[in-house]
Amino acid sequence: MLGKLTGWEDTIVALATPPGVGAIGVIRVSGPLSIRLVAGLFPGKDLEQQDSHTLHVGVLKEGEEALDEVVVSLFRAPRSYTGEHVVEISCHGSAFVLERVIGAILRCGARLAKAGEFTQRAFLNGKMDLAQAEAVADLIASQTAAAARTALHTVRGGFSRALRDLRERLISFSALIELELDFSQEDVEFADRTQLYHLIDEASLTTGALLQSFRLGNVIRNGVAVAIVGKPNAGKSTLLNTLLNEDRAIVSEIAGTTRDTIEETLNIDGILFRLIDTAGIRQHTADVIEQIGVGRSLEKMEQADVVLYIFDVGEAMSEIVAVREGLMAKGKAFLLVGNKVDAVAVGTVHGGDDRVATVAQVRFPEEVLISAKEGKGIDVLKQRLVDLVLKGEAADGTMVTNARHYEALRKVDESLRTIRTGLDELLPGDLLSLDIRHCLHYLGEITGEITSEDRLDYIFSKFCIGK
Amino acid sequence: MLGKLTGWEDTIVALATPPGVGAIGVIRVSGPLSIRLVAGLFPGKDLEQQDSHTLHVGVLKEGEEALDEVVVSLFRAPRSYTGEHVVEISCHGSAFVLERVIGAILRCGARLAKAGEFTQRAFLNGKMDLAQAEAVADLIASQTAAAARTALHTVRGGFSRALRDLRERLISFSALIELELDFSQEDVEFADRTQLYHLIDEASLTTGALLQSFRLGNVIRNGVAVAIVGKPNAGKSTLLNTLLNEDRAIVSEIAGTTRDTIEETLNIDGILFRLIDTAGIRQHTADVIEQIGVGRSLEKMEQADVVLYIFDVGEAMSEIVAVREGLMAKGKAFLLVGNKVDAVAVGTVHGGDDRVATVAQVRFPEEVLISAKEGKGIDVLKQRLVDLVLKGEAADGTMVTNARHYEALRKVDESLRTIRTGLDELLPGDLLSLDIRHCLHYLGEITGEITSEDRLDYIFSKFCIGK
C-alpha cells in the first residue's frame, strides 16, 4: 500500500464511462502525480518509465490483493485531455470491480473528481477555451446528428475562431483609436473615420450572424417545435401518421429514445422535430381563420417554430391566400401543404386536364403538394422542413447553441452599437476605448478569459462526473 | 467512404462500455482488417503504420463529415484481447455520437458483434480457455469482493491450472497403462499397480477438492442464504436490524444495489449474505423444537446455507443442547447466538459473579455471545459467519463457481471411480484406457477443447454485447 504524499490530493479520479454493466469500464486519473500513483498499483511494469500515448496490459493490485486485469493508457502532460499527466484504466465492466479500483486509488491519496473537473482543468491549462469546454457537455448530451455536428464544430474551435475574429477586429479598431489619442494634441485625425466605421460594421456583421445562428442553434440543440394545423378532414392525422410511421424505424435505432418520445418526435436528417400538442390540434374543429388567428390555436402557433398548414388541394384559392397572409403577418416560418393530390390529376407546364391542373399546381413558394394517404410528396415535405431550419446556417457550421453565449453576444452587439453611436457623435477617443473595453469584456466572458472562479465552478458543475 | 472489401465481414464492432450518458464511450473493433478499416475513417494519421499498444488522438471522419474527436487504441495481433488486430475508439459519451461512429464502421463493411463474440474469438485464438472466458462474464457480473476475487482468479488461469494438473495425472496414468499394453504378451506387469492407484487417488483428491469448492464458489457467486431462527423475543429482529443498519452504509456504496435488495442482504467482508424470508421467521410463534424440526421452519432451514439460532443467554442449557443436536443431525452449517449478554455479567476465566458466569460463558464451539440491543459481539458474529463460509476455501483461491463446470467435474469424478473399480477388478489395460478417454473428454468440456460449436455459441450468447 502506498502512503499518502503531499500534493496527491491534486490527483483526481472518476469513472469516465456510464454506470451499469458493460464489457469494460474506464477510470480516469489526472494530476501531476497520477502516473506515479497508478504505477504503485501496477507491479508488473514500471509505468513511470513508459512513453506517453502507450498502452499497458497487467494486473492492478492493492498490496497482495489482485483488483483486476486491466489495460492502462498513459498520456503525459501536456499531451493529454486535461493538460496534466492522465492515466486511463480500462477495467472489466463490473460496477463492483470499478468501485474497488477507484477505492484503491482514493486510498493512495487521490480524491474523487467533481463534476466537469477534468474539463475544468483542461480549460485552466489552456487546452480549450470556455466555449469549447461547454460544447463538450453539449456533445455528450446531443441526440441528433445536427446537434452533435454543431457541438463538435464548437469543441474543435469553430465558434472560438469566430470570436477571435471578432476580437481581432475590435483590437484593430482600438489600436486606430489609440493612435488618434497619441496625436490628439496635434489636432490631426490620424485614424480614418471611414476605416473605423468599416471595422465596427464588420464586427457588427459577425455578431449579427452569430446572434442569428442562435435561433437555429437552439433549434438544433432542443429540437424544432412544429404545429400541424388545418381544417377538419384536411388530412392532419394521416400526415402525422405517415410522418411518424416512416420515421419510427430511424428513431428507434437511437439508444435511449423511449417509445413515448417517439410518438411525438420526428428525426429528419438528424434534426429533431417536436410535434406540439398534436392531439389538441387533431381534435380541433373550429374553422380555419379562427384556427390560425385566435384562441388555443394561436397559442399553439406561438409556441411553434414552424407551422404546417395542411389543406385539401380542392379547397378554394382565396382561403389559402388568407391563411398565407395571416401566417406571413405573424412572421412565422411555415409551409402550405396541399394534401390529397391522389384525388386529382396534378397539372404540369405542358397542360393536361385544365380544370384540375389549376388546382393541384404549386402556386406559392411555401407550397408543397402531397398525398398523405399514398405517401406521395412526403420526402419533399421533409426536405422542405429541413431546408426551413437550415436556411440560417452559417456556411462554416458555426452556430451559437448556448444561452449563456447568446446573452454575452447580445451585450457585445449592444456595445458595438454604443461605439457606433459614439463615432456618430464624435465622442473622444478615450471614451470610445472604454466602450471597446466593455465589448471585449463580454467577449471574454464567452471564452472564459475574464470569468470569475465561482462562475466557472457553476458552469462546470453542470457537466457529468468523469468529464 | 470506403468500399466494401472481401473479408471485412470478419471485422466485428460493438459498444464495449455500458449504454447511457457518460464522459466517454468505447467502441471495440476486432478482426484481421480492423486497423485498416478504422484507418480509413481516421484521416489525420496513418494508423496502419503505427505500433501496437499505442494511442492516437484525432478526428474520426466519414467522408467530409466529422463524427467525433476520439482517442484510438491500437492492439496488433496476437497481442490483443481477441488475439486479432483490435482497435478501441474512445469517443465522447453521447449515445448518439457512439451510434454514428458504429454506423460508419458498419458502412465500411464490418458487422455488429454478437454477444460474447470478442471473448469467443479470444477463446478460438487460444488467448484463454473456456473456463477463463466464462469467468470474464462472472467477473463483469460480480457484486462482491469475494465473487470478483474468485472470478479474477479463474480469468487469470487459476482454475485452468488445477484442471491441467488433473489432466497431467490422467495422462501419466494412461501412459503407464499403455506401456503395460505394449508388454501384455510378455505377461509382465510393467506398470506398478501401486503407482496406478496412487495416480488415480491423487486425481480423485483434486477433483474432490474442486467439487467441494463449488458449495463455497456457488455461495460466493450467488450469496449465502442465512436463516435467523429462535424463540419469540430471543432478539431476532433486533439482531437483524443491528446487522442491516451497520451494513447499509457499506452496501449502498455499491453502484446499482437497489434499496429493496439492501433490506434483505448483508455484505460482510465482500461476501453477500441473503436473509431468507426474514419476515416469516420474525412472525413465527411456534416453540423451538417445532421451529427447527418441522413445517415451514424446516423448509426455510432447508433453503438456508447457514442457520443462526438466536437465544436468550438466560435460557435453560438443556434446550440449547437439544437445538444443537438437531442442527448437527441436519448437517447444516450453524451458529448458536447467545443474545442479551447486556442483561447479565459475562463470566471470565478468572471468575466474577459465579452464578451468571455459568450462564454467559461460551459452552459450544459454534456459540457466539452478543447483545443485539447494545451492538456487542456483532463484529465477532460477523467474523464467525465469514469463517463458516470460507472454511472450505482452497489455499490458492481456486474455486468452482460455474454449474456447467461442476456438472462436468462430477462426470470426471464418476469416471475416476469407474477407473478405480476397473483397477480393483483387474480390467484389461485397453478398457481402462477407454475410461480414461471418457474422463479426459469431460475435462475438455470445461476448458472447451472438445466442446461443440453450438454449445460454444450458447455459452457465449450469455455474455454481454461488446465483451
Interface residues (C-beta under 8 A of the other chain):
Chain A: A14 L15 A16 T17 P18 P19 G20 V21 G22 A23 I24 G25 V26 R28 H53 T54 L55 H56 V57 V59 E65 A66 L67 D68 E69 V71 S73 L74 F75 E88 S90 H92 G93 S94 A95 F96 V97 L98 E99 R100 F118 V136 L139 I140 A141 S142 Q143 T144 A145 A147 A148 R149 L152 H153 V155 R156 E253 I254 A255 G256 C464 I465 G466 K467
Chain B: A14 L15 A16 T17 P18 P19 G20 V21 G22 A23 I24 G25 V26 R28 H53 T54 L55 H56 V57 V59 E65 A66 L67 D68 E69 V71 S73 L74 F75 E88 S90 H92 G93 S94 A95 F96 V97 L98 E99 R100 F118 V136 L139 I140 A141 S142 Q143 T144 A145 A147 A148 R149 L152 H153 V155 R156 E253 I254 A255 G256 C464 I465 G466 K467
